[in-house]
Amino acid sequence: MASVQTTTRLDRARQTDHRSLLTEASRCYNEASRANNRAMLVQAAELAYQAWQADSDYIPGINLLARIAMRRGELKEAHHWLDTGLSIKPESTGLLYSAGHLALNEGQLEVAADYFAHATRISRTSTKAPLYLAHIRLLQGEYLEAFQLYRELIKTRSDDTQVRNKLFEAASYIVADFYSQELEAELLRWFEFDDVDHSQLRSLTTSLLTHKLHLTEAGCPVEPENIAADPLLLKAMSRFHFCDPLIERLLLTLRQSLLLTSSRDLAIKSEYMPLVIALAAQCELNESVCFITQQEQQLVSQLNQLADRILQIPTLEARDLSAILLLTMMYQPLRKAPCYAQLTERQLEWPENLRELMHACLIQPEYISRLRSAIPSLGASTDSVSDKVQQQYEEHPYPRWTSLGYNQKNDYYGSLQALFPGKLNNLQPASGPIKVLIAGCGTGRHALRLKRYFHRMDVTALDLSLSSLGYAQYQSERYGLPVDFIQGDLLLINRLGEEFDVIESSGVLHHMEHPEAGLRALTNSLRPGGVMKIALYSRRARTLINELREELKDAIPKNEQDIRTVREALLQQGSGRWDAIIQSPDFYSMSSVRDLLFHTQEHTFDLQEVRRLVDSANLEWIGIVPPAGAQKLAEKVLRLPPKNLTLNDWHTLEQIEPALFAGMYQFYVRKPL
């Protein structure tokens, strides 16, 4: 029989062994999660199980076993460990938090919400449960509740990137019913956040300003002096371009008044200087999409000529030119001004209140121009339609963006299998990174998001437009995300001499003369067993746009002045036939409205044509990415979740809700093994 002293030593040894095993298991699990290393996850599971054998009632150890099982996709095992732990300690915030994640993984949103809410009631500080409760409300479309939850979280977690970005995502769905000074103060604080998409605050800011300034179709009763000093309006104008006809009319009125009064003396009153700077920033952001009267155009031309002459003065200082430049910059992006080349050469020292604006309008475009000259090319295209499309995007790179948004890093193939359960097997390549091609990457946002938010991605991004690729390369450097950008026509993709595991081509094939030829070229560069994501215009969703294009026929505008004129004509008609177009955010910047309404080449499809296109390339159909609102509609009409819908089911839903695929048909296909 062992002595009391011997038993005590054995207990201490077991406890020491238990703690060291658990520490090593936690380290192994964290490293495996960062590297997406399944072998290390197995090792972590073995260590955690040994630790549990040493102390079967230790809650952190049980929780770790559950987390590892979830990470490995062993959901039944995860349930076992969570049930075991909660039977020992029902009020464990850690276990409740993990149980919420397990329910979330299984798509049981309300069950997950209950777990996270329970953990939140126990403690709001010792767990991230409140964050995920807000996230679930966002997924459920409970936007106001999600916004209020994130609004509270940001007060204590303003440095948390996830909280910031999710707050902005929730805010994008919110419209203010009345003016609130408290909400305005919060918005002004949020505008100072970095690495967020400030345009997601557009809807909330616009509605708040509409109530504050009493904006109506009849105009704005607030005195110009008060508008000129409005902090929310000024800050917003430098962060995003407005997408509202009432705000646009207000800004056009202010701009014209400032031009007419200030151009006489070639000076801007100090009280109006912040507004002029903000209007110049707004013009840079919307790429001068707003209507310009003949009188204004003449004045701007005269100011441009004067700026050219002043720039010839050897002893010129920035203050000698600032007022003239700012007045023209309310109407034209500086990079399109006749004096732009001279300005880049002079390298003037700008006053402090102009430095941010001049960096965005002068220094950044000049640097992007240098970057584009170093991008490799597949060689000149021999396709005349490709040449026209290239010219459009050289003139107006699309889309203009400033933020990558936020996502938690994930496994690409795992995400696909979760989206299409039971439809994808043997996806993992033998070894090494996943080789991805973005065919038609535009200005690079999607390519950089793939690189940033998925494990093991080796990304090549191809586009016709060097202007777009220069911007993409600039953002690649800004975020420190290496992507191989290449200029070229996807019809020449064979010149890359590579096979890819994944190809994504969004909004590209429908701008080709022969989409089926483009799809064949992509298929030839996809490895057997590889997957491809494609996005194409829905004919039904673009019915109104096609009607407008049909009315314009040969008069579809091809230059900026004509685009402004057509836009103004649509706006002057007021509410009516073209409402859906005027309400689109894409109506409010030059590159996006040209892409939306006036593209030089486009096809539209229905789902049967999409299926025939896929079949003609000998590709296997996987499924459609459910658009916003699809889940509720599918359950209401067909009593089925989106993952169980056939192509005919999607066709039925589109007849009921024609705007369902306003964001294009987005679907996955696979090349047979």
Secondary structure, DSSP 4 states (H G I P E B T S, - for coil): ---HHHHHHHHHHHHHHHHHHHHHHHHHHHHHHHHT-HHHHHHHHHHHHHHHHH-TT-HHHHHHHHHHHHHTT-HHHHHHHHHHHHHH-TT-HHHHHHHHHHHHHTT-HHHHHHHHHHHHHH-SSS-SHHHHHHHHHHHTT-HHHHHHHHHHHHHH-TT-HHHHHHHHHHHTT---SS--HHHHHHHHHHTT-SSS-GGGGHHHHHHHHHHHTT-BTTB--S-HHHHHT-HHHHHHHTTS----HHHHHHHHHHHHHHHHHHHHHT---GGGHHHHHHHHHHHHHHTS-S---HHHHHHHHHHHHHHHHHTT-TT--HHHHHHHHHHHHTTS-GGGSTTHHHHHHH-----HHHHHHHIIIIIHHHHHHHHHTT--B------HHHHHHHHHHHHS-S---S-------B-HHHHHHHHSTTS--S-S-SSSPEEEEEES-TTSHHHHHHHHHBSSEEEEEEES-HHHHHHHHHHHHHHT---EEEES-GGGGGGG---EEEEEEES-GGGSS-HHHHHHHHHHTEEEEEEEEEEE-BTTTTHHHHHHHHHHGGG---SHHHHHHHHHHHHHT-SSTTHHHHTSGGGGSHHHHHHHH--SS---B-HHHHHHHHHHTT-EEEEEPPPTTHHHHHHHHTSS-GGG--HHHHHHHHHH-TTTTTT-EEEEEE---
